[in-house]
């Protein structure tokens, strides 16, 4: 009996082999190619990499120094106007409004520093929250925000000048007196409770 030839199946598109394109050479071959490069080609490649890195690392909106300097000038101008208004006894704003604006500026800068510290590290945020002098140090030296660094420097200048020119009603002296009054009041309450307990 004559056997009929079996029909040949056509290869499906899934099993069809595709031609491979250009592939990256293996690591050993890449190392050999880099070793065989001439000095000029190595210098060109190094310069090209440095240029690309410098473009990627370039900050937006100007350099960090300019951002810090401009924010410092802006903070000094605003806070300086408040001091000048009080020392020259101008009548543009009432004394209550000047005092309120002064506290809002100081508390706003401190709040921005504390939020930035919490974003960077929890421990830094806790220290900045419960120890205000450290928050100024953090904003001046450790923060990654150039404008906040400039505002921290302006705040230090403002507090120093105000404590010198207006020692009786400055933020530093008022805060110091408020903390002392709170401490003495708390201690008196505790001592009264102890004496009442002994009696």
LINJOHU-V82685 format. One record per residue. N is the residue number from 1. RES is the residue in one small letter. PHI is phi in whole degrees, 0 to 359 (* if undefined). D_LAST is the distance of its C-alpha to the last C-alpha in Angstrom with 2 decimals. Layout:
BEGIN
N,RES,PHI,D_LAST / N,RES,PHI,D_LAST
END
This chain:
BEGIN
1,x,*,126.67 / 2,x,279,125.60 / 3,x,276,121.83 / 4,x,283,120.41 / 5,x,294,118.27 / 6,x,290,114.61 / 7,x,291,113.20 / 8,x,276,110.99 / 9,x,280,107.57 / 10,x,283,106.64 / 11,x,294,103.48 / 12,x,288,100.58 / 13,x,297,98.89 / 14,x,289,95.74 / 15,x,270,97.69 / 16,x,289,99.68 / 17,x,275,98.86 / 18,x,262,98.04 / 19,x,289,99.15 / 20,x,278,96.43 / 21,x,274,95.81 / 22,x,289,94.83 / 23,x,247,91.97 / 24,x,289,89.77 / 25,x,294,91.05 / 26,x,296,89.16 / 27,x,303,86.61 / 28,x,297,89.08 / 29,x,293,91.68 / 30,x,296,89.20 / 31,x,296,88.23 / 32,x,296,91.91 / 33,x,295,92.53 / 34,x,293,89.67 / 35,x,294,90.98 / 36,x,281,94.48 / 37,x,293,93.37 / 38,x,282,94.63 / 39,x,295,92.34 / 40,x,296,93.18 / 41,x,294,92.24 / 42,x,296,88.94 / 43,x,295,88.13 / 44,x,299,89.06 / 45,x,295,86.86 / 46,x,294,83.93 / 47,x,296,84.28 / 48,x,297,84.48 / 49,x,295,81.25 / 50,x,295,79.48 / 51,x,295,80.66 / 52,x,294,79.41 / 53,x,294,76.02 / 54,x,294,75.68 / 55,x,292,76.56 / 56,x,289,73.99 / 57,x,276,71.24 / 58,x,290,72.01 / 59,x,289,69.10 / 60,x,277,69.85 / 61,x,74,69.66 / 62,x,97,70.30 / 63,x,287,68.91 / 64,x,294,65.21 / 65,x,295,65.47 / 66,x,294,66.91 / 67,x,297,64.26 / 68,x,296,61.50 / 69,x,294,63.23 / 70,x,293,63.89 / 71,x,293,60.35 / 72,x,295,59.11 / 73,x,297,61.47 / 74,x,297,60.45 / 75,x,296,56.71 / 76,x,295,57.31 / 77,x,294,59.49 / 78,x,293,57.02 / 79,x,290,53.97 / 80,x,294,56.10 / 81,x,297,57.17 / 82,x,296,53.56 / 83,x,294,52.94 / 84,x,295,56.27 / 85,x,298,55.53 / 86,x,280,52.34 / 87,x,287,53.75 / 88,x,276,57.02 / 89,x,56,55.23 / 90,x,283,57.55 / 91,x,242,57.35 / 92,x,292,58.40 / 93,x,234,54.91 / 94,x,286,51.84 / 95,x,296,48.91 / 96,x,294,46.75 / 97,x,293,49.52 / 98,x,295,49.86 / 99,x,296,46.14 / 100,x,295,46.16 / 101,x,297,49.28 / 102,x,297,47.82 / 103,x,292,44.71 / 104,x,297,46.90 / 105,x,297,49.19 / 106,x,295,46.48 / 107,x,294,44.58 / 108,x,297,47.97 / 109,x,294,49.03 / 110,x,298,45.72 / 111,x,295,45.94 / 112,x,297,49.56 / 113,x,295,48.66 / 114,x,295,45.84 / 115,x,296,48.18 / 116,x,298,50.92 / 117,x,294,48.58 / 118,x,294,47.51 / 119,x,294,51.21 / 120,x,284,52.15 / 121,x,202,49.30 / 122,x,295,45.95 / 123,x,295,44.22 / 124,x,297,45.66 / 125,x,294,44.43 / 126,x,294,40.85 / 127,x,297,40.86 / 128,x,292,42.43 / 129,x,286,39.95 / 130,x,262,36.72 / 131,x,223,38.14 / 132,x,305,40.28 / 133,x,301,42.00 / 134,x,291,43.41 / 135,x,296,44.83 / 136,x,293,46.93 / 137,x,297,48.14 / 138,x,296,49.01 / 139,x,294,50.89 / 140,x,273,52.79 / 141,x,242,53.82 / 142,x,248,53.32 / 143,x,286,54.14 / 144,x,265,57.56 / 145,x,261,57.93 / 146,x,301,59.90 / 147,x,299,58.90 / 148,x,292,55.21 / 149,x,295,55.76 / 150,x,293,57.38 / 151,x,293,54.64 / 152,x,295,52.02 / 153,x,295,53.99 / 154,x,296,54.32 / 155,x,295,50.56 / 156,x,297,49.91 / 157,x,297,52.46 / 158,x,297,51.00 / 159,x,295,47.42 / 160,x,291,48.72 / 161,x,294,51.01 / 162,x,293,48.47 / 163,x,294,45.82 / 164,x,279,48.55 / 165,x,273,50.09 / 166,x,231,47.08 / 167,x,292,44.06 / 168,x,280,41.98 / 169,x,218,42.42 / 170,x,259,43.27 / 171,x,296,42.05 / 172,x,295,40.71 / 173,x,293,38.77 / 174,x,296,37.46 / 175,x,294,36.31 / 176,x,298,34.67 / 177,x,293,32.77 / 178,x,295,31.72 / 179,x,294,30.41 / 180,x,295,28.48 / 181,x,296,26.90 / 182,x,296,25.95 / 183,x,294,24.47 / 184,x,294,22.44 / 185,x,295,21.22 / 186,x,295,20.25 / 187,x,295,18.41 / 188,x,295,16.49 / 189,x,296,15.49 / 190,x,295,14.42 / 191,x,294,12.41 / 192,x,296,10.64 / 193,x,294,9.93 / 194,x,294,8.70 / 195,x,296,6.28 / 196,x,293,5.18 / 197,x,291,5.42 / 198,x,292,3.79 / 199,x,289,0.00
END
